[in-house]
Amino acid sequence: MWGRQGEASVTYKRVSSRDNTKVDMDESSALFQNGMGQEITNPSWKLSLPHIIVATISSFLFGYHLGVVNEPLETIALDLGFSGNTLAEGLVVSTCLGGAFIGSLFSGWIADGIGRRRAFQLCALPMIIGASVSATTKSLEGMLIGRFLVGTGMGVGPPVASLYVTEVSPAFVRGTYGCFIQLATCLGLMGALFIGIPVKAIIGWWRICFWIATVPAGILAFAMMFCAESPHWLFKKGRIAEAEAEFEKLLGGSHVKYAMADLHKSDRGDETDAVKLSELLYGRHFRVVFIGSTLFALQQLSGINAVFYFSSTVFKSAGVPSDLANVFVGIANLSGSITAMILMDKLGRKALLVWSFFGMAVAMSLQVAGASSFISGSGAVFLSVSGMLLFVLTFALGAGPVPGLLLPEILPNRIRAKAMAVCMSVHWVINFFVGLLFLRLLEQLGPQLLYSMFCTFCLMAVVFVKRNVVETKGRSLQEIEIALLPQE
């Protein structure tokens, strides 16, 4: 389908350990010593694009399941008999997040144990089962079970997608392809809102909303059979010849030797050793794990989920219906994602992060001004609405897509999947507590003080990025690894 998988398996013999690849390693060293390690031209981006598109179906599903209960929640509550029970309604929304936290904890071990392709297929399975359970249930308990199962798949999908896209993309378009994840998530959210529109007019339509989710999940599981496995994972497992075959499918035959030489250059000979959790929390790996975890924490502490949650109320005060408000927010999110995709490999990750967080701080300042007692009437409404749309737009420009792309880039190959799981777990924990405490803090502190806190976190993020984040634009994963973690 995409690549000559059959031909590749004939051309290359399987090599099960690095003991049998001494010649390849010597050849790779010679390439660099003789100055032949430089590529004359970039590989074709068209070869890897189909694999990227299939992988980002998991991100589309992530966005879809986040938004699928927004419009139908009231109807679901009526049909299943828990209407008026705010705790039950909250559980329907948040049980999914609990499942995602569990899934993200194990995502690294799954991706390292069975490979990136099978991890995608595995994450699709609970999404299909969970969506089917939610679509057919006649009780609250069944809905919660279905949402939890879907959540476990959602927890595995995003970190594996970030890993896969980073590892199979040519360096010169890796940033652009990384933005596909954010774009697919945005399209999933908008798709869920669009599909949920007839829910009040058509009896039982909410069940169709869940059934529809099984289609892209099934496509993901099936299409992954024809996609390339990550050459970085194969190399780490000692399956050198298979890694070469996958590089040929992704980059073209003329770039295989360079790509393999790049992998050998950063090889420390310890990839097959088990990675202990303690290695990720202190020692020589602590710096990169700390950077990744802090970026995800600051991303959530910026208030993005609170803004999404509170957007309908703000727009309602301006006389804008909630469905139209969702459209405005969706357009701002989509516009920012597309712009980020265009700029990612031109301006670089660090510049987009800095300006994104700074723009979010400015947007929050507008929200603070709109909530102050000095401005009232139409001026306050204008500042609140424009601040909210600017916040979503600037978030999608950098703070949204960059952490998920940057983290797999800066993490060494040996710990990449498991460290990604740890950092994503931080993301889900902060996400959960922000969602849990937002309304209470809004009530206790008021919008002006709360939005000031969010603004402060955005400015802290600007300082953190400037001091700790390295630019990875156009550099191979091995060059980044060597720069951040010199060989001992």
N, C-alpha and C positions, 0 to 999 in steps of 0.2 A: 504493500500500500504506500508507505513512505520509506523508501530505502530498500536496497536489495538484501533483505535479511537472509534469504536462502543462499545467495551467492557469497555473502560475507562469511557464513558459517563454513562454506566449503574452502574459501580462500585461506582462512586462518585456523590453525590448530589450537585447541584449548590448552592453556598452560595453567596448571593448578597452583604453582607456588613461584615465588621470586627466585628460588634456587635455579630454576630452569630458564631465567631470563637475563643471565649475566651478559650475554652478547648484546641484547637490546639496551642494557644499561650502559655498556661500554660505547655503543653506537650513539646513544643519547649524549653522553659526556663529550664525545668527539664533535658532535654537532655544535655544542656551545664553545668548545675550545677553538674550533676552526672558524668561528664567527658565522656559522650557517644557521644559527638558531633564530635569526630574524626572518619573519615572513615577508615576502615581496609584496603580496596582495592579501587583502582580507578574504576569508572564506565567504561563500555565498550565504546570505541570511535566509534564502528561500528554503534551504535544506532543513534547517532546524525549526522554521516557523510552524509547520503542522504539528510537531511534537509539543511546542509551547501552547498552541491553541487547545489541544486536547487536555493538557495539564491544568490549564486555567478554567476548565469546566468545574473543577473542584472549588475554585474561588467564586464562580457564578452561583454554585449551590450554597456556599457559605452565605453570600449576600441574600439569596432567595429565602433561605430558612430563617435568617434574622428578621426579614420583613414580612414573612408569609402570614403571621397571626395579627399584624397591626390592624388592618381593615376588618377581618372577619371575627376578631376576638369577641365582640358583643354578641354576634350571632351564634358563635360556638358556645358561649356561656348559656344562652337561652336554650339551645338544642340539647346540651348535656346536663342542664339543671343546676348550674352554679352561678346564675345571673345575680349580680349584686354582691357577690363574695369577692372582695378585692384581693384577698390573700390567694384564692384559687386562681384568679386572673393573672396575678403576679407570678404564680408558680408556672402557669402555662408558658409565660414569656421567659422566665429565668431558668427553668429546669434545663432548657437547651444549653445555657451557659455553664451549668454544672457538669453536664455531659462533655462539653467542649474542654473544660479544665482537665477532666480525667483523660480524655483522648490526647490532649496536648502533652500531658505528662509522659505518656508511653510512645508518642509519635517518633521520637529519636531512636528508641530501641527497635521499633517496628521497621523504620526506614533503613536502619543499619542491618537488621536481621534478615529481612526478606527482599530488600531492594526497593528502589523508589517506585518502579512500575507496579509491583504487587501491593505496595503500601497504598497507592491510589485505588487499586481495585478493592482492597480491604476496607478503605474508608467509604467507598461507595455502597458496600453491603449494608451496614447499619442505617445509612441514609435511605436506602430503598425499603428496608424492613420497617424502619421507624415511620417513614412517611405513609406507608401502607397501613400501619397500625393506627396512626392518627386519622387517616381517611375513613377507616371503617369502625372506629370505636363508638360505643354508645355510653361511655362513662368518662368522668374526669380522670380516673386512674389510668384508663387506657390511653388517654391523650398525653398524660405525663410520661408514661412509659415510652410512647412513640417519640415525644420531644426529647427525652433523655438519649434514646438510641441515635436519633438524628444528630444530637449534640456531640456524641462521641466521634462520629464521622467528621463533623465540622472541626473538632479539635485536632484530628490527624491531618486533614486536608491542607489547611494553610501553611503549616511549617514544611510539609513535604513538597508543596507547590513551590515555595520559596527556594528550597534546596534544589529541586529538579530544574527549575528555570535558570537558576544561577549556574548549575553544573553543565547544562547542555547548550547554553547560549554562547556564541562567539563573543569575545571580549568587547568588540566595538559596538555591539547592539545589546549588550547584556542589560544596560539600564532601561532601554526602551522596552525590551521584553519583560523586565521586572515590573514595569508599569501596567502590563497586561493584567497582572493579578488584581491591582486596585481597580482597574477599569472593569474587569469581569465582576468583581464584588459589587461595584456601583450598578452595573447592568442587572445583576441579580436582585438587588434591592428595588430598583425601579420596575423590574419585571413582576416582582411580587405585589407591588402596589397597583400596577396596571391590571394584573389578573384578578386582584381582589375587588375591583370596582363593582362588578355585578352582584356582590355577595348579599346585599340587602334586597335586591330585586328578584333573585332566583333562589328558591328554596333548596338548601343542601349544597349551594355552590362552594362553600368553604371546604367541603370534602374533595371537590374537583381541584381546588388549589393545592391540596396535599398530593393528590394523584399525579398532577402535572410534574411535581418535583421528582417523581421516580424516573421520568424519561431522560433528563440529562444525566442522572446518576447511572442509569443503565448504559447510556452512550459512553460515559467515562470508563466504566468497567470493561466494555467491549473494545473500544478504540485503543485502550492502553496495551492490548495484546500486540498491536502493530507499531507501537512507538519504541524508540530506542531506550535502553537502560542507561543510567548515568555512567559514563566511562570512569568518573572519579570513584564511584562505589565499586565498580568492577576492579579497578586498579588496587583499591584498598583491600579487596578480598583476594588479591593475587591472581586474578583472571585477566592477565595482560593481553592475550590475543583477542579475547572478547572485547576488551576496552578499545583496542585498535579498530575492530570491526564496527563498533558503535561510533567512534570518531569519524570513520569513513562515511557513515550514513549522515552524520550531523554536519561535518565540515567539508567533506570531499577528500578524495584519496591523496591529493598533493599536500594536504595539511596534517596528515596523520602523524608523520615523524616528528614534526615540530610540537604538536600537542602532547605526544608521548614523552618527548624530551623534557617538556615543561613539567610534566608530572614527576618524572624521575628526578628532576632538579631539586624538588622540595621533599623527596622521599627520605624519611629518617629511619626507615626500616622497622618501625614500631607500629605500623598501621593495624596489624592483626592482633595486637594486645588489647585486652578488655579495657574500656574507659571507665574509670571509677568516678562516682559523683564528687568525691573529694578533690579530684583533679580540676573540676570545673569551678569549684568554690574558692580555691586558693592555689598558690603556686604559680607556675609560668603561664597557665591558661586563664588566670583570674582576670587579667586586664581586658581581654576581648569579651569574656562573658559579662563582666561588669558594664562595659560600654553597651552591649546589646540589651541587657536587662534594663539599664537606666533609660535607654532610648524608648523602649516599649512602655516603661513606667511613665515617663514624661509625656509620651503620646496620649496616654489615657488621662493623666492628671491635667492635661491642657483643657479638659472639659468637653471634648468632642461629642461623647455620648450624651452628656447632659444637654448640650445644644440641640442634638437631634431629638432628644426626648421632649424638650421644652419648646421646640419650634412651632408646633401647632398652636400653643397658647399665645405665643408672641404674635403670630400672624392673625390669630382670631381677634386680638386687641386692635389690630389694624383694619379689621373688617374683611379679612381674607379667609375664605373657607378652608378647612383642613386639607381637603384633597388637592386644592390649588396650591396650598403651602407646601405640600409634599412634592409637587411638581417643580416648584421654584428651587427647593433644596436639592432635589435630584439633578436639575439642570446645572446648578452651581457645582455640585460634586462631580458630575460627568465632565463639565468644561475644564475643571481643574485637573482631572485625571488625564484627559487628552493632552492638555498643555504640558503636563509633567512628562508624558510619554515622548513628546517632541523634544523637550529640553534636557532630559535626563543624561543623554550621552553627549550633549553639547556643553552645558554649564557644569555638570558634575553633581554628585550626590551631596557633597558638603554644602555647596552654595545653595542648592534647593532647600536643604534642611534649615539652614540659617535664615534665609529669607521667608521660608514658610512659617517658622515659629515666630519670627518678628512680625509678619503680617497678621498672624493669629493674635498676637499681643495687641496690635493696633485695633483689630476687630473687637477684642474684648473690652478695650478702652471705650469704644463707641457704645458697647452694651452698658458699661458702667455709667457713661454720660446719660444714656437714655433712661436709666433707672434712678438717676439722681433727682432730688427735689428742685434743682435749679432749672430744669428743663421739663416742660409739660406739654400736653396736647399733641398736635401733629408732629412737632419737632422730636419729642421723645419716641413716638412710634417710628418715625423715619430712622432715627439712630439705632433703635433696637432691631428693626428689620434689616437695614443695610449692614449693620454689624454682624448679624447672624449669617447673612449670605456671604459676606466677605470672609467670615471665619471658615465656613464650609469650603469655599473656593480655595483659600490659602492652605487649608489643611490638606486638600486633595493634591496640591502642588508639590508637597514634599513630606510633611509629617505623616501623611497617610501611607504613601507607597514606599518611601525610602527605607525605613527601619527593616521591613521584611526583605528588602533586596540587599541592603548593606550588611546585615548580620551574616548571611551565608558567605558573603564575599570576604569578610574579615576573619571568619572562623577557620582554623586549620582543618584540613581534610579529615584528619583522624577523629576529631571531636565534633565535627560540624553538625551532624544530625542530633546528637544527644544534647549539645549545648543549645541548639535551636529549641529543643523541647523545654529546657529549663527556662530560657528567656521568654518563650511563648506562655509558659505557666505564669510567669510574673505578669504578663499582659492580661491574662484572664482573671487573675486575682484582683488586680487594680480595677479592671473593667467591672467586675462584680461589685466591689465596694463603692465605686463611684455611682453605679446605678442604684445600689441599695440606700446610700446615704444622701443622694442629691436632693430629693424633695424635703427631707428632714432638715438638711443644712439650709436650704432655701427658706424654709419656714423660720428657722432659728436666727439665721444671720441676715437674711434679706438678699435680694439679687445684687445690690451694689457691692457689698462686701464679698459675696461668693464669687462674682465675676472678677473682682479685683484679685482674688486668690488664684483663679485660673490664669489671669493675665501675668501674675508673678511667676507661675510655673512655666509659662511660655518664654518669658525672658530668661529664666534659669536654663531652659533648654538651649537658647541661643548661645549662652556662655559655655555650657557643657559641650555643645557640638564644636564650637571654635577651638576649645582646648583639647578635646579628646578624639574627635573623628578625623580619620585620614581620608584623603580623596582616593577613590578606587576607579574612577572613570578610565576606561581603555586599558586597564592593567589586567594581566592574567591572574587567576586565583592564586597561582603559585608565587608570582611576584609579590602580591599582597601579603601572603602568608610569611614569606621570607622577610619582608620589611617589618612586619609586626612581631614576629616570633623568630629571631635569628637562630640558626642552627647552633646547637651546643657542641 
